[in-house]
């Protein structure tokens, strides 16, 4: 019998850690076997780690390594340090994982197929150079039309991908066609983590939250298509939202360190709280069989253009991730000048 809400959830679906702090991963691994499957990350998480005193030596090591190959004033210096630091952070958490480490491609590349492919390959190469095989690496790519075409190209080269910043079924269908390993529907738009006052609480999140129906439908559509792409909800604010998401029966769920710690202190809930009352939306065969990747993702572009709210959330997430990346690069340059 489960002793905590976290252990109860782990028996119903696969739990991933949305955090790059090895101490968080360590304290939830109570036996010799890792508790978590994957570790997810993004530019905001990496940026937060960069300024933590506990990671100062790691960041300085990344700066020193890149300094041996690049001049401080070169255009790529800060990006090279950021990429290496991302890999080194993931390597710290890697021993506590059964599955993959994740790294996200640069936001400015989101609407450029080749830039996304090049950055993804660079990240995989860095992981391999640091002892983590590509079979244990998953590259997170924003679910733009260009991003999904890039995922299809990367899959052919044996690189695992995750479609992130996902808000509708059309994006999920494109990710399925690109053979992404995962889709990560954002339960809350990213901005709630930067401006908490815009977050909205629901008494029954798994029924009332507008993204619940989307996630439920994506899982149902994937089942109908026999898709191998797994559903991994992300961007969670409270334990109550975790309960709601578990009721939707996704394959995985990725949870931040703070929420993991709270779940580990809470008692299990009644089984009926983990059962959904939603009904699946019916989609026409035309929608399900359409080619969302043809002509560089023309149909996905069209679908996003019609879905104003999903496009707003996607664009805003890219803006916030880009701002986080720029801020971290500035911090790296200033630190490098004193090193």
PAMIMI-764425 format. One line per field, with one value per residue (C-alpha): residue number from 1; residue in three letters; chain; x, y, z. Coordinates in Angstrom, 3 decimals, m for minus. Layout:
nr	[NUM  ...]
rest	[ala  ...]
kette	[A  ...]
c1	[X  ...]
c2	[Y  ...]
c3	[Z  ...]
***
This chain:
nr	[1  2  3  4  5  6  7  8  9  10  11  12  13  14  15  16  17  18  19  20  21  22  23  24  25  26  27  28  29  30  31  32  33  34  35  36  37  38  39  40  41  42  43  44  45  46  47  48  49  50  51  52  53  54  55  56  57  58  59  60  61  62  63  64  65  66  67  68  69  70  71  72  73  74  75  76  77  78  79  80  81  82  83  84  85  86  87  88  89  90  91  92  93  94  95  96  97  98  99  100  101  102  103  104  105  106  107  108  109  110  111  112  113  114  115  116  117  118  119  120  121  122  123  124  125  126  127  128  129  130  131  132  133  134  135  136  137  138  139  140  141  142  143  144  145  146  147  148  149  150  151  152  153  154  155  156  157  158  159  160  161  162  163  164  165  166  167  168  169  170  171  172  173  174  175  176  177  178  179  180  181  182  183  184  185  186  187  188  189  190  191  192  193  194  195  196  197  198  199  200  201  202  203  204  205  206  207  208  209  210  211  212  213  214  215  216  217  218  219  220  221  222  223  224  225  226  227  228  229  230  231  232  233  234  235  236  237  238  239  240  241  242  243  244  245  246  247  248  249  250  251  252  253  254  255  256  257  258  259  260  261  262  263  264  265  266  267  268  269  270  271  272  273  274  275  276  277  278  279  280  281  282  283  284  285  286  287  288  289  290  291  292  293  294  295  296  297  298  299  300  301  302  303  304  305  306  307  308  309  310  311  312  313  314  315  316  317  318  319  320  321  322  323  324  325  326  327  328  329  330  331  332  333  334  335  336  337  338  339]
rest	[unk  unk  unk  unk  unk  unk  unk  unk  unk  unk  unk  unk  unk  unk  unk  unk  unk  unk  unk  unk  unk  unk  unk  unk  unk  unk  unk  unk  unk  unk  unk  unk  unk  unk  unk  unk  unk  unk  unk  unk  unk  unk  unk  unk  unk  unk  unk  unk  unk  unk  unk  unk  unk  unk  unk  unk  unk  unk  unk  unk  unk  unk  unk  unk  unk  unk  unk  unk  unk  unk  unk  unk  unk  unk  unk  unk  unk  unk  unk  unk  unk  unk  unk  unk  unk  unk  unk  unk  unk  unk  unk  unk  unk  unk  unk  unk  unk  unk  unk  unk  unk  unk  unk  unk  unk  unk  unk  unk  unk  unk  unk  unk  unk  unk  unk  unk  unk  unk  unk  unk  unk  unk  unk  unk  unk  unk  unk  unk  unk  unk  unk  unk  unk  unk  unk  unk  unk  unk  unk  unk  unk  unk  unk  unk  unk  unk  unk  unk  unk  unk  unk  unk  unk  unk  unk  unk  unk  unk  unk  unk  unk  unk  unk  unk  unk  unk  unk  unk  unk  unk  unk  unk  unk  unk  unk  unk  unk  unk  unk  unk  unk  unk  unk  unk  unk  unk  unk  unk  unk  unk  unk  unk  unk  unk  unk  unk  unk  unk  unk  unk  unk  unk  unk  unk  unk  unk  unk  unk  unk  unk  unk  unk  unk  unk  unk  unk  unk  unk  unk  unk  unk  unk  unk  unk  unk  unk  unk  unk  unk  unk  unk  unk  unk  unk  unk  unk  unk  unk  unk  unk  unk  unk  unk  unk  unk  unk  unk  unk  unk  unk  unk  unk  unk  unk  unk  unk  unk  unk  unk  unk  unk  unk  unk  unk  unk  unk  unk  unk  unk  unk  unk  unk  unk  unk  unk  unk  unk  unk  unk  unk  unk  unk  unk  unk  unk  unk  unk  unk  unk  unk  unk  unk  unk  unk  unk  unk  unk  unk  unk  unk  unk  unk  unk  unk  unk  unk  unk  unk  unk  unk  unk  unk  unk  unk  unk  unk  unk  unk  unk  unk  unk  unk  unk  unk  unk  unk  unk  unk  unk  unk  unk  unk  unk  unk  unk  unk  unk  unk  unk]
kette	[A  A  A  A  A  A  A  A  A  A  A  A  A  A  A  A  A  A  A  A  A  A  A  A  A  A  A  A  A  A  A  A  A  A  A  A  A  A  A  A  A  A  A  A  A  A  A  A  A  A  A  A  A  A  A  A  A  A  A  A  A  A  A  A  A  A  A  A  A  A  A  A  A  A  A  A  A  A  A  A  A  A  A  A  A  A  A  A  A  A  A  A  A  A  A  A  A  A  A  A  A  A  A  A  A  A  A  A  A  A  A  A  A  A  A  A  A  A  A  A  A  A  A  A  A  A  A  A  A  A  A  A  A  A  A  A  A  A  A  A  A  A  A  A  A  A  A  A  A  A  A  A  A  A  A  A  A  A  A  A  A  A  A  A  A  A  A  A  A  A  A  A  A  A  A  A  A  A  A  A  A  A  A  A  A  A  A  A  A  A  A  A  A  A  A  A  A  A  A  A  A  A  A  A  A  A  A  A  A  A  A  A  A  A  A  A  A  A  A  A  A  A  A  A  A  A  A  A  A  A  A  A  A  A  A  A  A  A  A  A  A  A  A  A  A  A  A  A  A  A  A  A  A  A  A  A  A  A  A  A  A  A  A  A  A  A  A  A  A  A  A  A  A  A  A  A  A  A  A  A  A  A  A  A  A  A  A  A  A  A  A  A  A  A  A  A  A  A  A  A  A  A  A  A  A  A  A  A  A  A  A  A  A  A  A  A  A  A  A  A  A  A  A  A  A  A  A  A  A  A  A  A  A  A  A  A  A  A  A]
c1	[0.000  1.289  2.521  2.588  0.855  4.127  4.479  0.811  1.281  4.451  2.436  0.006  2.345  6.005  7.376  10.053  11.942  11.604  14.688  18.488  19.385  20.993  20.108  16.381  16.820  18.949  16.489  13.679  15.823  15.552  16.972  19.779  17.307  16.590  13.104  12.813  12.748  13.700  15.038  13.530  14.998  14.777  16.518  14.802  15.851  19.441  19.499  18.334  21.095  23.736  23.302  23.198  26.312  26.241  26.789  29.449  32.357  30.550  29.849  33.445  34.623  32.449  33.846  37.429  36.890  35.376  38.080  40.632  38.865  37.120  38.022  35.850  34.809  33.704  30.023  29.635  31.461  28.470  26.320  29.083  29.444  25.681  25.393  28.267  26.932  23.518  25.157  27.252  24.159  22.300  25.279  24.921  21.335  21.990  22.892  19.390  17.592  16.323  15.713  16.825  18.380  16.716  18.049  16.113  17.180  17.732  14.499  15.741  16.060  12.402  11.292  14.352  14.574  18.309  19.326  17.233  18.791  22.315  21.799  20.204  23.163  25.583  23.877  23.861  27.560  28.328  26.417  28.321  31.641  30.688  29.851  26.088  25.144  22.628  20.312  19.873  19.462  16.221  16.209  13.294  12.098  9.276  6.235  6.411  5.959  9.689  10.470  8.413  10.014  13.377  12.253  11.442  14.925  16.594  14.618  16.050  19.512  18.676  18.196  15.277  13.065  10.297  7.752  7.504  5.372  2.390  m1.157  m3.397  m4.142  m2.750  0.662  0.403  m0.477  2.552  4.757  3.346  4.111  7.639  8.004  8.817  9.355  7.251  4.879  4.850  1.521  1.875  m0.908  m0.303  1.129  4.767  4.196  2.467  5.907  7.152  3.944  2.141  m0.807  m2.069  m2.339  m5.936  m6.997  m9.625  m11.443  m11.205  m8.261  m8.578  m12.085  m12.280  m8.847  m9.009  m5.869  m7.329  m9.545  m6.611  m4.391  m7.220  m7.883  m4.198  m3.922  m7.092  m5.979  m2.589  m4.345  m6.580  m3.585  m1.464  1.147  4.346  4.665  4.174  2.238  4.191  2.296  4.461  4.221  2.479  1.885  0.255  m0.164  m3.886  m3.010  m0.877  m3.883  m5.996  m3.384  m2.993  m6.749  m6.208  m3.907  m0.871  2.170  4.588  4.407  7.335  7.309  9.436  11.514  9.227  6.108  7.915  8.853  5.240  3.877  6.298  4.722  1.072  m1.028  m2.502  m5.895  m9.011  m8.818  m11.909  m9.987  m7.674  m10.441  m11.440  m15.020  m14.167  m15.474  m13.212  m13.664  m14.361  m11.984  m12.686  m10.578  m9.451  m7.925  m6.301  m4.876  m3.700  0.053  1.144  4.807  4.490  5.796  7.829  4.825  2.397  m0.703  0.539  1.278  m2.279  m3.737  m1.758  m2.768  m6.409  m5.813  m5.027  m4.782  m2.378  m0.222  m0.162  0.973  3.601  5.022  5.055  6.878  9.522  9.857  10.352  12.821  14.752  14.894  16.181  18.836  20.003  20.189  22.243  24.626  25.186  25.911  28.372  30.238  30.540  31.785  34.215  35.793  36.698  37.832]
c2	[0.000  3.481  5.545  8.916  10.602  10.493  6.728  6.265  8.255  6.347  3.107  4.532  6.209  7.020  9.909  12.209  15.000  18.521  19.752  19.740  19.734  16.349  16.720  16.680  13.520  11.955  12.498  10.809  7.766  5.780  2.521  1.544  1.660  5.071  6.445  8.689  7.732  10.920  14.332  17.220  20.710  24.021  27.388  28.727  25.727  25.916  29.654  29.106  26.568  28.886  31.406  28.877  28.871  25.063  25.010  27.722  25.289  23.397  26.576  27.735  24.340  24.726  28.229  27.002  24.133  26.372  29.019  26.469  26.312  29.692  33.314  35.086  37.626  35.026  34.913  31.321  31.495  32.045  29.521  26.912  27.381  27.281  24.026  22.380  23.556  22.087  18.730  18.821  19.629  16.708  14.436  15.146  13.883  11.010  8.424  8.833  8.078  4.922  6.721  9.831  13.191  16.021  19.278  21.922  23.553  27.300  29.350  31.542  28.339  27.408  28.598  27.346  23.655  23.444  25.573  23.295  20.158  21.556  22.542  19.190  17.309  19.546  18.772  15.033  15.205  16.964  14.335  11.565  13.325  13.401  9.732  9.740  7.742  9.113  6.243  7.997  11.525  13.190  16.615  18.902  20.909  23.507  22.339  24.773  23.496  23.843  22.134  19.079  18.786  18.943  16.164  13.939  14.513  13.833  10.636  9.255  9.790  7.965  11.056  10.970  14.044  15.512  18.009  20.704  23.851  21.863  23.179  21.465  18.202  19.361  19.850  16.368  14.809  16.472  15.137  11.643  11.854  13.059  9.968  12.013  9.840  12.209  15.130  17.518  19.350  22.350  22.172  25.810  28.340  29.031  32.598  31.468  30.463  34.020  35.868  33.702  36.090  35.028  31.376  30.227  27.640  25.007  22.914  19.846  20.519  17.211  18.178  21.971  23.084  23.871  21.833  18.700  18.035  18.595  16.112  13.579  13.892  13.597  10.345  9.013  10.017  8.372  5.214  5.230  5.701  3.113  5.815  5.023  8.676  9.013  11.792  13.639  16.638  19.468  22.954  22.017  24.395  22.377  18.808  19.154  19.627  16.481  14.523  15.915  15.021  11.479  11.006  11.696  8.640  10.075  7.837  10.050  13.173  15.540  17.319  20.126  19.674  21.735  19.819  16.477  17.396  18.300  15.086  13.094  14.560  14.116  10.987  8.969  10.055  7.983  5.973  7.732  11.024  9.492  8.634  11.041  12.009  13.543  12.307  11.988  14.571  13.020  14.032  13.382  10.971  13.944  15.544  12.315  11.269  14.681  15.150  17.853  17.715  18.045  21.245  22.126  21.727  23.863  22.236  22.647  26.303  26.669  24.897  27.097  30.241  29.312  28.534  31.984  30.961  28.059  30.284  32.984  30.485  28.987  32.364  33.568  30.441  30.965  34.602  33.667  30.899  33.267  35.905  33.254  32.151  35.725  36.439  33.294  34.114  37.583  36.023  33.601  36.395  38.475  35.451  34.488  37.935  37.457  33.841]
c3	[0.000  m0.863  2.067  0.270  m2.643  m4.583  m4.180  m5.111  m8.305  m9.199  m9.240  m11.802  m14.283  m14.872  m12.825  m14.279  m12.551  m13.964  m12.164  m12.536  m8.845  m8.032  m4.349  m5.203  m7.251  m4.522  m1.681  m3.596  m4.371  m1.157  m2.464  m4.817  m7.735  m9.309  m8.605  m11.665  m15.321  m17.217  m16.227  m18.177  m18.442  m20.269  m20.500  m17.383  m15.277  m16.552  m15.867  m12.315  m11.709  m13.188  m10.373  m7.531  m5.341  m5.317  m9.100  m9.266  m9.631  m12.392  m14.368  m13.968  m15.211  m18.308  m18.900  m18.515  m20.968  m23.630  m23.093  m24.267  m27.655  m28.113  m27.605  m25.049  m27.685  m30.243  m31.180  m30.018  m26.673  m24.387  m26.264  m26.130  m22.373  m21.900  m23.875  m22.010  m18.646  m19.536  m20.237  m17.063  m14.986  m16.533  m15.871  m12.130  m12.161  m14.582  m11.857  m10.395  m13.669  m15.316  m18.596  m20.435  m19.772  m21.711  m23.145  m25.058  m28.309  m28.407  m28.684  m31.601  m33.658  m33.144  m36.585  m38.462  m39.363  m39.993  m36.989  m34.783  m36.287  m35.919  m32.273  m31.432  m32.934  m31.058  m27.739  m28.432  m29.311  m26.028  m24.065  m25.840  m25.149  m21.471  m21.157  m21.818  m24.948  m27.440  m26.499  m23.133  m24.518  m25.569  m27.213  m26.386  m29.380  m29.345  m31.296  m34.180  m37.729  m38.327  m35.039  m35.935  m39.384  m37.589  m35.218  m38.187  m39.601  m36.256  m35.718  m38.957  m37.477  m34.259  m32.089  m29.651  m29.450  m27.322  m28.650  m25.993  m25.570  m26.873  m26.477  m29.036  m30.830  m34.191  m32.612  m31.092  m34.442  m36.028  m33.216  m33.738  m37.455  m36.638  m34.409  m31.312  m28.248  m26.152  m26.341  m23.383  m23.189  m20.896  m18.310  m17.395  m19.790  m18.971  m17.787  m14.574  m13.262  m13.811  m12.868  m10.282  m10.037  m13.467  m12.387  m11.997  m9.452  m10.268  m7.671  m9.912  m12.267  m14.121  m15.223  m15.195  m16.421  m20.169  m20.894  m19.297  m22.316  m24.676  m22.815  m22.548  m26.280  m27.219  m25.237  m26.888  m30.387  m29.889  m28.755  m31.823  m34.118  m32.330  m31.775  m29.903  m28.830  m25.084  m23.360  m20.647  m19.158  m17.821  m16.261  m13.023  m10.110  m7.307  m6.014  m6.753  m10.425  m10.306  m9.032  m11.869  m14.455  m13.154  m13.685  m17.400  m17.590  m19.395  m19.835  m17.901  m15.779  m15.180  m11.827  m10.385  m7.250  m5.037  m6.031  m5.673  m2.106  m1.309  m2.843  m0.693  2.479  1.484  2.129  m0.752  m2.097  m2.633  m5.883  m7.279  m7.298  m9.887  m12.353  m15.121  m15.923  m19.315  m22.648  m25.680  m28.416  m31.808  m34.597  m38.261  m40.275  m42.365  m39.272  m38.071  m41.441  m42.676  m43.248  m40.801  m41.865  m45.661  m47.269  m44.147  m41.876  m43.863  m42.368  m38.789  m39.522  m40.779  m37.745  m35.345  m37.231  m36.614  m32.929  m31.592  m27.926  m28.524  m30.734  m28.062  m25.426  m27.743  m28.755  m25.148  m23.977  m26.651  m25.600  m21.948  m22.740  m25.004  m22.264  m19.830  m22.319  m22.954  m19.219  m18.595  m21.440  m19.995  m16.601  m18.229  m20.045  m16.879  m14.922  m17.681  m17.585  m13.941  m14.258]
***
